[in-house]
Amino acid sequence: MRAHAVRLLLATSLLAAPVYAEVEDAGSGTPSFQEGDVIGFDQVDKLKPFLPEEFWDNRDFFFYEGMQLEIGPTMRDYTPNDQFMGASTKYKGQPRIGPDNSLENYTAGRPFPNAEIDCKGDPQAGTKIMWNFSKGLSGDGEAHFFYSYWDRGEQLPLYYEGTGRSMKLSNRYEPKYEAQGGDVFRGEKRLGAFGAHVDKPFDARGIELLSYRYKSSDMPREEARNDDTWVYVPTLRRVRRISTAQRTDAVAGTDFTFDDLRSFNGIVPQYTWECLDERRMIAPMNTKVKAYPYDKDHNFGPYGLSFASDRWELRDAWLVRMTPKNEDHPYHQKDIWIDKQTLAPLYSFAYDRKEELWKIIWHVKRWSEDTDLSGEWFPGWDEVPTPRALPVVSDIIVNVQTGTGNRIEFWDAHGTPPASKGKIRRFIDVGRLTKGR
């Protein structure tokens, strides 16, 4: 049962080699496709100039006969909501990079204006991008999740299904929290909380998780406090504390580490960051697929690890390299492609200590203002009537060395916060776990 709990922290036959036309890498230029085109398996070479080389070299995992890849709009406007951008403007110029890649004097909004980030000329550009990434709109709401395991195209019987919930407790951008420095509660020491409840499978039903991340995680490593995590185990009828000091440990039965969610779910000062490149990329951006929990039979390809039958868009992106400061880290580096406008993750590539490509992580997102899939799914709230958010609704990780991988789906992952502080207090109360609900 303890193994079940640890695995849950991440969520809340081989194909014959196909023949592809050779296309010279362009990196930028005029694409040979346009909005509304549907790219089939025999046309994927058109995408090559706008894909990361590592992704293209491992394309057998992702492109397949019968795929229907829809080309969406180029550089659609996904500007965040007025309240978030207002806070970014209000506190502009105050945040700064401190010792050990820490973040100082930050209150709310986007710490560093995207337009002022100089990838090639500023040695702190990569760190600024990652602080913008970490301080984005995500952090609230709830979602149903389905977490599946795949081994060379076969879905394994091990899975998890349930509900996840998260709450941002500090650095709020809504004006009503300004008097408290962006905190929901006075004297708050936590950045946020995450929890999950398991419904299936039967032997894991009723497991409850709750995890805290602290404000001190923005500070230099010697001053930071590790996350705290608790789990309620129904068979034991007790709450147990789980150590998450080693968030980079591989979890039994999965290719994910705790920090691989959204390509990076870790603590910025624990790494060095470098901006390596900026160019136009194509990637899954705003899904047109219902998937879980609406359409559980959607085709994710023969490996179960593909978003090829979905909507992809051309986007301007940064390439940021993450290098661990901890010598015991399993990765030598991770290279992350990040959308410039939204700071949404597009692709990431993790390399082992031998500097060989190990894992590919990619994502699909969903625009809060689109209602064509299931009606209104991301409602606004008091001071933010129009959320304008682009949350990740599915993570896929592929271990290119073994052919295994994992898919986490949460297609209804809205970010609307609880309606009252009373509901927030109940959610973040460790004591509620003793009831197992």
C-alpha positions as a Markdown table, in Angstrom:
| # | Residue | x | y | z |
|---|---|---|---|---|
| 1 | Met | 0.0 | 0.0 | 0.0 |
| 2 | Arg | 2.9 | 2.3 | 0.6 |
| 3 | Ala | 4.1 | 1.7 | -2.9 |
| 4 | His | 0.6 | 2.7 | -4.2 |
| 5 | Ala | 0.9 | 6.0 | -2.3 |
| 6 | Val | 4.3 | 6.9 | -3.6 |
| 7 | Arg | 3.3 | 6.1 | -7.2 |
| 8 | Leu | 0.3 | 8.3 | -6.8 |
| 9 | Leu | 2.4 | 11.3 | -6.0 |
| 10 | Leu | 3.0 | 11.6 | -9.7 |
| 11 | Ala | -0.5 | 12.3 | -10.5 |
| 12 | Thr | -2.6 | 13.1 | -9.2 |
| 13 | Ser | 4.8 | -5.7 | -30.3 |
| 14 | Leu | 7.3 | -3.0 | -31.7 |
| 15 | Leu | 6.4 | -1.2 | -34.8 |
| 16 | Ala | 8.3 | -1.8 | -38.0 |
| 17 | Ala | 10.5 | 1.2 | -38.9 |
| 18 | Pro | 8.7 | 3.4 | -41.3 |
| 19 | Val | 10.2 | 5.2 | -44.3 |
| 20 | Tyr | 10.3 | 9.0 | -44.1 |
| 21 | Ala | 11.3 | 11.5 | -46.7 |
| 22 | Glu | 14.5 | 13.4 | -45.8 |
| 23 | Val | 13.9 | 17.1 | -45.1 |
| 24 | Glu | 16.7 | 19.5 | -44.4 |
| 25 | Asp | 16.3 | 21.1 | -40.9 |
| 26 | Ala | 15.2 | 24.7 | -41.3 |
| 27 | Gly | 14.8 | 25.8 | -37.7 |
| 28 | Ser | 12.8 | 28.7 | -39.1 |
| 29 | Gly | 11.3 | 29.6 | -42.4 |
| 30 | Thr | 8.0 | 29.1 | -44.3 |
| 31 | Pro | 6.2 | 25.9 | -43.4 |
| 32 | Ser | 4.8 | 23.6 | -46.0 |
| 33 | Phe | 1.5 | 23.4 | -44.2 |
| 34 | Gln | -1.2 | 25.8 | -43.1 |
| 35 | Glu | -4.0 | 26.2 | -40.6 |
| 36 | Gly | -6.7 | 23.6 | -41.2 |
| 37 | Asp | -4.4 | 21.1 | -42.9 |
| 38 | Val | -4.6 | 17.5 | -41.6 |
| 39 | Ile | -1.3 | 15.8 | -41.6 |
| 40 | Gly | -1.3 | 12.0 | -42.0 |
| 41 | Phe | 1.4 | 9.5 | -41.5 |
| 42 | Asp | 2.8 | 9.9 | -45.0 |
| 43 | Gln | 3.2 | 13.7 | -44.6 |
| 44 | Val | 4.9 | 13.9 | -41.2 |
| 45 | Asp | 8.2 | 15.0 | -43.0 |
| 46 | Lys | 6.6 | 18.4 | -43.3 |
| 47 | Leu | 6.8 | 18.8 | -39.6 |
| 48 | Lys | 10.5 | 18.0 | -39.3 |
| 49 | Pro | 11.9 | 21.6 | -39.6 |
| 50 | Phe | 9.8 | 22.7 | -36.6 |
| 51 | Leu | 10.4 | 19.7 | -34.3 |
| 52 | Pro | 13.3 | 19.1 | -31.8 |
| 53 | Glu | 15.9 | 16.9 | -33.3 |
| 54 | Glu | 15.6 | 14.4 | -30.5 |
| 55 | Phe | 11.9 | 14.1 | -31.0 |
| 56 | Trp | 12.3 | 13.5 | -34.7 |
| 57 | Asp | 15.0 | 10.9 | -34.2 |
| 58 | Asn | 12.5 | 8.9 | -32.0 |
| 59 | Arg | 9.4 | 9.6 | -34.1 |
| 60 | Asp | 8.5 | 5.9 | -34.3 |
| 61 | Phe | 7.0 | 6.3 | -30.8 |
| 62 | Phe | 4.8 | 9.2 | -31.9 |
| 63 | Phe | 3.8 | 9.0 | -35.6 |
| 64 | Tyr | 1.7 | 6.1 | -36.9 |
| 65 | Glu | -0.6 | 4.9 | -39.7 |
| 66 | Gly | -4.0 | 6.4 | -39.2 |
| 67 | Met | -2.9 | 9.5 | -37.3 |
| 68 | Gln | -4.9 | 12.7 | -38.0 |
| 69 | Leu | -2.8 | 15.7 | -36.9 |
| 70 | Glu | -4.7 | 19.0 | -37.4 |
| 71 | Ile | -2.8 | 22.2 | -37.9 |
| 72 | Gly | -4.1 | 24.9 | -35.7 |
| 73 | Pro | -3.6 | 28.7 | -35.8 |
| 74 | Thr | 0.0 | 30.1 | -35.8 |
| 75 | Met | 0.8 | 32.1 | -32.7 |
| 76 | Arg | -2.8 | 32.3 | -31.4 |
| 77 | Asp | -3.2 | 34.9 | -28.7 |
| 78 | Tyr | -3.1 | 33.1 | -25.3 |
| 79 | Thr | -2.3 | 36.2 | -23.2 |
| 80 | Pro | -3.1 | 35.5 | -19.5 |
| 81 | Asn | -6.0 | 37.3 | -17.8 |
| 82 | Asp | -6.0 | 41.0 | -17.1 |
| 83 | Gln | -5.6 | 40.6 | -13.3 |
| 84 | Phe | -2.4 | 38.4 | -13.7 |
| 85 | Met | -0.9 | 40.8 | -16.2 |
| 86 | Gly | -1.9 | 43.8 | -14.1 |
| 87 | Ala | 0.0 | 42.3 | -11.1 |
| 88 | Ser | 3.0 | 41.7 | -13.5 |
| 89 | Thr | 3.0 | 45.4 | -14.5 |
| 90 | Lys | 2.4 | 46.6 | -10.9 |
| 91 | Tyr | 5.5 | 44.8 | -9.5 |
| 92 | Lys | 7.6 | 45.1 | -12.6 |
| 93 | Gly | 11.3 | 45.7 | -11.8 |
| 94 | Gln | 11.0 | 44.6 | -8.2 |
| 95 | Pro | 11.8 | 40.8 | -8.4 |
| 96 | Arg | 15.5 | 39.9 | -8.9 |
| 97 | Ile | 17.7 | 36.8 | -9.1 |
| 98 | Gly | 19.5 | 36.3 | -5.8 |
| 99 | Pro | 22.3 | 33.9 | -4.6 |
| 100 | Asp | 22.0 | 30.3 | -5.7 |
| 101 | Asn | 19.4 | 31.2 | -8.4 |
| 102 | Ser | 16.9 | 32.2 | -5.7 |
| 103 | Leu | 14.1 | 34.7 | -6.3 |
| 104 | Glu | 14.0 | 37.9 | -4.2 |
| 105 | Asn | 11.4 | 40.6 | -3.7 |
| 106 | Tyr | 8.7 | 38.8 | -5.6 |
| 107 | Thr | 5.0 | 39.3 | -4.7 |
| 108 | Ala | 2.7 | 38.3 | -7.6 |
| 109 | Gly | 2.3 | 38.1 | -11.4 |
| 110 | Arg | 5.1 | 37.3 | -13.8 |
| 111 | Pro | 8.5 | 38.1 | -12.2 |
| 112 | Phe | 10.4 | 39.1 | -15.4 |
| 113 | Pro | 8.8 | 40.6 | -18.5 |
| 114 | Asn | 9.1 | 38.1 | -21.3 |
| 115 | Ala | 10.0 | 40.8 | -23.9 |
| 116 | Glu | 13.0 | 41.8 | -21.8 |
| 117 | Ile | 14.6 | 38.4 | -21.6 |
| 118 | Asp | 17.7 | 38.2 | -23.7 |
| 119 | Cys | 18.4 | 34.5 | -24.3 |
| 120 | Lys | 21.8 | 35.1 | -25.9 |
| 121 | Gly | 23.1 | 38.1 | -24.0 |
| 122 | Asp | 21.9 | 37.6 | -20.5 |
| 123 | Pro | 23.6 | 34.8 | -18.5 |
| 124 | Gln | 20.5 | 34.8 | -16.1 |
| 125 | Ala | 18.0 | 34.4 | -19.0 |
| 126 | Gly | 17.4 | 30.7 | -18.3 |
| 127 | Thr | 16.8 | 31.3 | -14.6 |
| 128 | Lys | 14.4 | 34.1 | -15.3 |
| 129 | Ile | 12.5 | 32.0 | -17.8 |
| 130 | Met | 12.2 | 29.2 | -15.2 |
| 131 | Trp | 11.0 | 31.6 | -12.5 |
| 132 | Asn | 8.3 | 32.9 | -14.9 |
| 133 | Phe | 7.5 | 29.2 | -15.6 |
| 134 | Ser | 7.2 | 28.4 | -11.9 |
| 135 | Lys | 5.2 | 31.5 | -11.0 |
| 136 | Gly | 2.6 | 31.1 | -13.8 |
| 137 | Leu | -1.2 | 30.7 | -13.6 |
| 138 | Ser | -1.3 | 27.1 | -12.5 |
| 139 | Gly | -1.9 | 26.2 | -8.9 |
| 140 | Asp | -5.6 | 26.0 | -8.3 |
| 141 | Gly | -8.6 | 23.8 | -9.0 |
| 142 | Glu | -9.2 | 20.1 | -9.4 |
| 143 | Ala | -9.3 | 17.4 | -12.0 |
| 144 | His | -10.1 | 13.8 | -12.4 |
| 145 | Phe | -7.1 | 11.8 | -13.4 |
| 146 | Phe | -6.2 | 8.5 | -15.1 |
| 147 | Tyr | -2.6 | 7.3 | -14.8 |
| 148 | Ser | -1.7 | 4.4 | -17.1 |
| 149 | Tyr | 1.5 | 2.4 | -17.6 |
| 150 | Trp | 2.8 | 1.1 | -21.0 |
| 151 | Asp | 5.5 | -1.4 | -22.0 |
| 152 | Arg | 6.3 | -1.4 | -25.7 |
| 153 | Gly | 2.8 | -0.9 | -26.8 |
| 154 | Glu | 1.1 | -3.0 | -24.1 |
| 155 | Gln | -1.0 | -1.3 | -21.4 |
| 156 | Leu | -0.1 | -2.9 | -18.1 |
| 157 | Pro | -2.9 | -3.6 | -15.5 |
| 158 | Leu | -1.4 | -1.2 | -13.0 |
| 159 | Tyr | -3.2 | 2.1 | -13.1 |
| 160 | Tyr | -4.7 | 4.8 | -10.9 |
| 161 | Glu | -8.0 | 6.7 | -11.2 |
| 162 | Gly | -9.3 | 9.4 | -9.0 |
| 163 | Thr | -9.4 | 13.2 | -8.3 |
| 164 | Gly | -6.6 | 15.6 | -7.7 |
| 165 | Arg | -6.8 | 19.1 | -6.2 |
| 166 | Ser | -4.3 | 22.0 | -5.8 |
| 167 | Met | -4.4 | 25.3 | -4.1 |
| 168 | Lys | -2.0 | 28.3 | -4.4 |
| 169 | Leu | -1.7 | 29.9 | -0.9 |
| 170 | Ser | 0.9 | 32.6 | -1.6 |
| 171 | Asn | 1.8 | 35.0 | -4.4 |
| 172 | Arg | -1.8 | 35.4 | -5.4 |
| 173 | Tyr | -2.4 | 38.0 | -8.1 |
| 174 | Glu | -6.1 | 38.8 | -7.3 |
| 175 | Pro | -6.3 | 42.4 | -5.9 |
| 176 | Lys | -8.2 | 41.3 | -2.7 |
| 177 | Tyr | -5.0 | 39.6 | -1.5 |
| 178 | Glu | -2.7 | 42.6 | -2.1 |
| 179 | Ala | -3.0 | 43.9 | 1.5 |
| 180 | Gln | -1.6 | 40.5 | 2.7 |
| 181 | Gly | 1.3 | 40.5 | 0.2 |
| 182 | Gly | -0.4 | 37.9 | -2.0 |
| 183 | Asp | -1.1 | 35.4 | 0.8 |
| 184 | Val | -4.5 | 33.8 | 1.3 |
| 185 | Phe | -4.0 | 33.6 | 5.1 |
| 186 | Arg | -2.0 | 36.0 | 7.2 |
| 187 | Gly | 1.4 | 34.7 | 8.2 |
| 188 | Glu | 1.3 | 32.0 | 5.5 |
| 189 | Lys | 4.5 | 30.0 | 5.2 |
| 190 | Arg | 3.4 | 27.7 | 2.4 |
| 191 | Leu | 3.4 | 28.4 | -1.4 |
| 192 | Gly | 0.7 | 25.9 | -2.0 |
| 193 | Ala | -0.8 | 22.5 | -1.4 |
| 194 | Phe | -1.6 | 19.5 | -3.5 |
| 195 | Gly | -3.9 | 16.6 | -2.7 |
| 196 | Ala | -5.3 | 13.5 | -4.4 |
| 197 | His | -8.0 | 10.9 | -3.7 |
| 198 | Val | -7.9 | 7.4 | -5.3 |
| 199 | Asp | -11.1 | 5.7 | -6.5 |
| 200 | Lys | -9.6 | 2.8 | -8.5 |
| 201 | Pro | -8.2 | 0.1 | -8.5 |
| 202 | Phe | -10.0 | -1.5 | -5.6 |
| 203 | Asp | -6.9 | -2.3 | -3.6 |
| 204 | Ala | -5.9 | 1.4 | -3.6 |
| 205 | Arg | -9.4 | 2.8 | -3.2 |
| 206 | Gly | -9.6 | 5.5 | -0.4 |
| 207 | Ile | -5.9 | 6.5 | -0.4 |
| 208 | Glu | -5.6 | 10.2 | 0.3 |
| 209 | Leu | -2.6 | 12.4 | -0.2 |
| 210 | Leu | -1.7 | 15.9 | 0.9 |
| 211 | Ser | 1.5 | 17.7 | 0.1 |
| 212 | Tyr | 2.9 | 21.2 | 1.1 |
| 213 | Arg | 5.5 | 23.3 | -0.7 |
| 214 | Tyr | 6.9 | 26.1 | 1.3 |
| 215 | Lys | 7.9 | 29.7 | 0.6 |
| 216 | Ser | 11.4 | 29.0 | 1.6 |
| 217 | Ser | 11.8 | 26.9 | -1.5 |
| 218 | Asp | 12.3 | 30.2 | -3.4 |
| 219 | Met | 15.4 | 30.9 | -1.3 |
| 220 | Pro | 19.0 | 29.5 | -1.6 |
| 221 | Arg | 19.2 | 25.8 | -1.0 |
| 222 | Glu | 20.7 | 26.1 | 2.5 |
| 223 | Glu | 17.7 | 28.1 | 3.6 |
| 224 | Ala | 15.0 | 26.0 | 1.9 |
| 225 | Arg | 12.6 | 23.6 | 3.5 |
| 226 | Asn | 11.7 | 20.3 | 1.6 |
| 227 | Asp | 8.1 | 19.6 | 0.7 |
| 228 | Asp | 6.0 | 17.7 | 3.3 |
| 229 | Thr | 3.7 | 14.9 | 2.2 |
| 230 | Trp | 1.2 | 12.8 | 4.1 |
| 231 | Val | -0.8 | 9.8 | 3.0 |
| 232 | Tyr | -3.9 | 8.2 | 4.5 |
| 233 | Val | -3.8 | 4.4 | 4.1 |
| 234 | Pro | -7.3 | 2.9 | 4.5 |
| 235 | Thr | -6.1 | -0.6 | 5.4 |
| 236 | Leu | -4.0 | 0.8 | 8.2 |
| 237 | Arg | -6.6 | 3.5 | 9.2 |
| 238 | Arg | -3.8 | 5.9 | 9.8 |
| 239 | Val | -1.9 | 8.8 | 8.3 |
| 240 | Arg | 1.7 | 8.2 | 7.4 |
| 241 | Arg | 4.3 | 10.8 | 6.5 |
| 242 | Ile | 6.2 | 10.2 | 3.3 |
| 243 | Ser | 9.7 | 11.7 | 2.7 |
| 244 | Thr | 9.9 | 13.7 | -0.4 |
| 245 | Ala | 13.4 | 15.1 | 0.1 |
| 246 | Gln | 14.5 | 13.0 | -2.8 |
| 247 | Arg | 12.0 | 14.2 | -5.4 |
| 248 | Thr | 14.3 | 13.1 | -8.2 |
| 249 | Asp | 14.1 | 9.4 | -7.2 |
| 250 | Ala | 12.4 | 7.2 | -9.9 |
| 251 | Val | 9.2 | 5.8 | -8.6 |
| 252 | Ala | 8.7 | 2.0 | -8.7 |
| 253 | Gly | 6.8 | 0.9 | -11.7 |
| 254 | Thr | 7.0 | 4.3 | -13.6 |
| 255 | Asp | 9.4 | 6.3 | -15.7 |
| 256 | Phe | 8.4 | 9.5 | -14.0 |
| 257 | Thr | 10.2 | 11.2 | -11.2 |
| 258 | Phe | 8.3 | 13.6 | -8.9 |
| 259 | Asp | 9.8 | 16.6 | -10.7 |
| 260 | Asp | 9.0 | 15.5 | -14.2 |
| 261 | Leu | 5.3 | 16.6 | -14.1 |
| 262 | Arg | 4.8 | 19.5 | -16.5 |
| 263 | Ser | 8.4 | 18.8 | -17.6 |
| 264 | Phe | 9.5 | 20.6 | -14.4 |
| 265 | Asn | 7.8 | 20.5 | -11.1 |
| 266 | Gly | 10.8 | 21.0 | -9.0 |
| 267 | Ile | 12.6 | 23.7 | -7.0 |
| 268 | Val | 14.4 | 26.2 | -9.2 |
| 269 | Pro | 17.5 | 26.9 | -7.0 |
| 270 | Gln | 18.4 | 23.3 | -7.0 |
| 271 | Tyr | 19.5 | 23.6 | -10.6 |
| 272 | Thr | 21.5 | 25.8 | -12.9 |
| 273 | Trp | 19.7 | 27.1 | -15.9 |
| 274 | Glu | 20.9 | 28.2 | -19.4 |
| 275 | Cys | 18.9 | 29.6 | -22.3 |
| 276 | Leu | 20.3 | 27.7 | -25.3 |
| 277 | Asp | 18.1 | 28.7 | -28.2 |
| 278 | Glu | 14.9 | 30.4 | -29.4 |
| 279 | Arg | 13.0 | 29.4 | -32.5 |
| 280 | Arg | 9.6 | 28.5 | -33.9 |
| 281 | Met | 8.3 | 25.1 | -32.9 |
| 282 | Ile | 5.2 | 23.0 | -33.6 |
| 283 | Ala | 3.6 | 21.1 | -30.7 |
| 284 | Pro | 0.3 | 20.0 | -29.3 |
| 285 | Met | -1.1 | 23.2 | -27.9 |
| 286 | Asn | -4.9 | 23.4 | -27.5 |
| 287 | Thr | -6.5 | 20.0 | -27.6 |
| 288 | Lys | -9.5 | 19.2 | -29.7 |
| 289 | Val | -9.8 | 15.8 | -28.0 |
| 290 | Lys | -12.2 | 15.0 | -25.2 |
| 291 | Ala | -10.3 | 11.9 | -24.0 |
| 292 | Tyr | -10.5 | 11.0 | -20.3 |
| 293 | Pro | -13.0 | 11.0 | -18.7 |
| 294 | Tyr | -15.3 | 11.8 | -21.7 |
| 295 | Asp | -13.8 | 9.5 | -24.3 |
| 296 | Lys | -11.8 | 6.7 | -22.8 |
| 297 | Asp | -11.2 | 5.0 | -26.2 |
| 298 | His | -9.3 | 7.8 | -27.8 |
| 299 | Asn | -6.3 | 6.5 | -29.9 |
| 300 | Phe | -3.0 | 7.5 | -28.4 |
| 301 | Gly | -1.1 | 5.4 | -31.0 |
| 302 | Pro | 0.2 | 1.9 | -30.9 |
| 303 | Tyr | 2.6 | 2.7 | -28.0 |
| 304 | Gly | -0.2 | 4.5 | -26.1 |
| 305 | Leu | 2.1 | 7.5 | -25.8 |
| 306 | Ser | 1.2 | 9.8 | -28.7 |
| 307 | Phe | -0.7 | 13.1 | -29.2 |
| 308 | Ala | -0.4 | 12.8 | -33.0 |
| 309 | Ser | -4.2 | 12.7 | -33.5 |
| 310 | Asp | -4.8 | 16.1 | -32.0 |
| 311 | Arg | -4.4 | 19.8 | -32.8 |
| 312 | Trp | -0.8 | 21.2 | -33.1 |
| 313 | Glu | 0.2 | 24.8 | -33.5 |
| 314 | Leu | 3.3 | 26.8 | -34.5 |
| 315 | Arg | 4.7 | 28.7 | -31.5 |
| 316 | Asp | 7.7 | 30.8 | -30.6 |
| 317 | Ala | 9.7 | 29.0 | -28.0 |
| 318 | Trp | 12.8 | 29.1 | -25.8 |
| 319 | Leu | 15.1 | 26.1 | -25.2 |
| 320 | Val | 16.3 | 26.0 | -21.6 |
| 321 | Arg | 18.9 | 23.6 | -20.2 |
| 322 | Met | 18.5 | 22.3 | -16.6 |
| 323 | Thr | 21.7 | 21.0 | -14.9 |
| 324 | Pro | 21.4 | 19.5 | -11.4 |
| 325 | Lys | 23.5 | 20.9 | -8.6 |
| 326 | Asn | 23.1 | 17.7 | -6.7 |
| 327 | Glu | 25.7 | 15.2 | -7.9 |
| 328 | Asp | 23.4 | 12.3 | -7.0 |
| 329 | His | 20.7 | 13.5 | -9.4 |
| 330 | Pro | 19.8 | 10.8 | -12.0 |
| 331 | Tyr | 19.9 | 13.3 | -14.9 |
| 332 | His | 23.0 | 14.8 | -16.3 |
| 333 | Gln | 20.8 | 17.5 | -17.8 |
| 334 | Lys | 17.3 | 18.1 | -19.1 |
| 335 | Asp | 16.5 | 20.3 | -22.1 |
| 336 | Ile | 13.1 | 21.9 | -22.0 |
| 337 | Trp | 11.3 | 23.7 | -24.8 |
| 338 | Ile | 8.9 | 26.4 | -23.3 |
| 339 | Asp | 6.3 | 28.5 | -25.1 |
| 340 | Lys | 7.3 | 32.1 | -24.9 |
| 341 | Gln | 3.9 | 33.7 | -24.5 |
| 342 | Thr | 2.3 | 31.3 | -22.1 |
| 343 | Leu | 5.4 | 29.6 | -20.5 |
| 344 | Ala | 3.6 | 26.3 | -21.2 |
| 345 | Pro | 6.0 | 23.3 | -21.6 |
| 346 | Leu | 6.2 | 21.9 | -25.1 |
| 347 | Tyr | 8.9 | 19.1 | -24.9 |
| 348 | Ser | 11.7 | 18.1 | -22.7 |
| 349 | Phe | 14.6 | 15.7 | -23.1 |
| 350 | Ala | 16.3 | 14.1 | -20.1 |
| 351 | Tyr | 19.8 | 12.7 | -20.4 |
| 352 | Asp | 21.3 | 10.1 | -18.1 |
| 353 | Arg | 24.7 | 10.4 | -16.3 |
| 354 | Lys | 26.4 | 9.0 | -19.4 |
| 355 | Glu | 24.9 | 12.0 | -21.4 |
| 356 | Glu | 22.7 | 9.7 | -23.5 |
| 357 | Leu | 19.1 | 10.5 | -24.2 |
| 358 | Trp | 16.9 | 8.7 | -21.7 |
| 359 | Lys | 13.4 | 10.2 | -21.6 |
| 360 | Ile | 11.2 | 12.3 | -23.7 |
| 361 | Ile | 8.4 | 14.2 | -22.0 |
| 362 | Trp | 5.7 | 16.1 | -23.8 |
| 363 | His | 2.2 | 17.5 | -23.2 |
| 364 | Val | -1.1 | 18.7 | -24.5 |
| 365 | Lys | -2.9 | 21.8 | -23.1 |
| 366 | Arg | -6.5 | 23.1 | -23.1 |
| 367 | Trp | -7.5 | 26.7 | -23.5 |
| 368 | Ser | -9.9 | 27.8 | -20.7 |
| 369 | Glu | -12.0 | 30.0 | -23.1 |
| 370 | Asp | -12.9 | 27.2 | -25.5 |
| 371 | Thr | -16.1 | 25.4 | -24.7 |
| 372 | Asp | -16.6 | 23.2 | -27.8 |
| 373 | Leu | -15.5 | 20.0 | -26.1 |
| 374 | Ser | -17.7 | 19.9 | -23.0 |
| 375 | Gly | -19.3 | 23.3 | -22.5 |
| 376 | Glu | -18.0 | 25.6 | -19.8 |
| 377 | Trp | -15.3 | 23.7 | -17.9 |
| 378 | Phe | -13.1 | 26.4 | -16.4 |
| 379 | Pro | -15.4 | 29.0 | -14.8 |
| 380 | Gly | -14.2 | 32.4 | -13.7 |
| 381 | Trp | -14.4 | 33.6 | -10.1 |
| 382 | Asp | -15.1 | 36.9 | -8.2 |
| 383 | Glu | -12.2 | 39.1 | -9.4 |
| 384 | Val | -11.2 | 37.0 | -12.4 |
| 385 | Pro | -14.3 | 36.5 | -14.6 |
| 386 | Thr | -12.3 | 35.5 | -17.6 |
| 387 | Pro | -9.5 | 33.1 | -16.6 |
| 388 | Arg | -7.5 | 33.0 | -19.9 |
| 389 | Ala | -5.4 | 30.0 | -18.8 |
| 390 | Leu | -3.8 | 27.2 | -20.7 |
| 391 | Pro | -3.3 | 24.3 | -18.2 |
| 392 | Val | -1.6 | 21.1 | -19.1 |
| 393 | Val | -4.2 | 18.3 | -19.4 |
| 394 | Ser | -2.0 | 15.4 | -20.1 |
| 395 | Asp | 1.6 | 14.4 | -19.6 |
| 396 | Ile | 3.3 | 11.7 | -21.5 |
| 397 | Ile | 6.8 | 10.3 | -20.8 |
| 398 | Val | 8.7 | 7.9 | -23.0 |
| 399 | Asn | 11.8 | 6.0 | -21.9 |
| 400 | Val | 13.5 | 5.7 | -25.3 |
| 401 | Gln | 16.0 | 3.2 | -23.9 |
| 402 | Thr | 13.4 | 0.6 | -22.8 |
| 403 | Gly | 10.3 | 1.4 | -24.8 |
| 404 | Thr | 8.2 | 1.9 | -21.7 |
| 405 | Gly | 6.3 | 5.0 | -20.7 |
| 406 | Asn | 3.4 | 6.5 | -18.7 |
| 407 | Arg | 0.5 | 8.7 | -19.6 |
| 408 | Ile | -1.3 | 10.9 | -17.1 |
| 409 | Glu | -4.7 | 12.3 | -18.3 |
| 410 | Phe | -6.7 | 15.1 | -16.6 |
| 411 | Trp | -8.7 | 16.6 | -19.4 |
| 412 | Asp | -11.0 | 18.6 | -17.0 |
| 413 | Ala | -8.1 | 20.2 | -15.1 |
| 414 | His | -9.7 | 23.6 | -14.4 |
| 415 | Gly | -8.0 | 26.1 | -12.2 |
| 416 | Thr | -10.9 | 27.8 | -10.4 |
| 417 | Pro | -10.2 | 28.2 | -6.7 |
| 418 | Pro | -12.5 | 27.1 | -3.9 |
| 419 | Ala | -15.4 | 29.5 | -3.3 |
| 420 | Ser | -14.6 | 30.2 | 0.3 |
| 421 | Lys | -11.6 | 30.3 | 2.8 |
| 422 | Gly | -13.5 | 27.6 | 4.8 |
| 423 | Lys | -13.2 | 25.2 | 1.9 |
| 424 | Ile | -9.6 | 26.0 | 1.5 |
| 425 | Arg | -8.9 | 25.4 | 5.2 |
| 426 | Arg | -10.6 | 22.0 | 5.0 |
| 427 | Phe | -8.6 | 21.0 | 2.0 |
| 428 | Ile | -5.2 | 21.9 | 3.4 |
| 429 | Asp | -5.9 | 20.4 | 6.9 |
| 430 | Val | -3.8 | 17.3 | 7.5 |
| 431 | Gly | -6.3 | 16.3 | 10.2 |
| 432 | Arg | -9.0 | 15.6 | 7.6 |
| 433 | Leu | -7.0 | 12.7 | 6.2 |
| 434 | Thr | -7.7 | 10.6 | 9.3 |
| 435 | Lys | -11.2 | 10.3 | 8.0 |
| 436 | Gly | -10.0 | 9.0 | 4.7 |
| 437 | Arg | -12.1 | 11.5 | 2.8 |
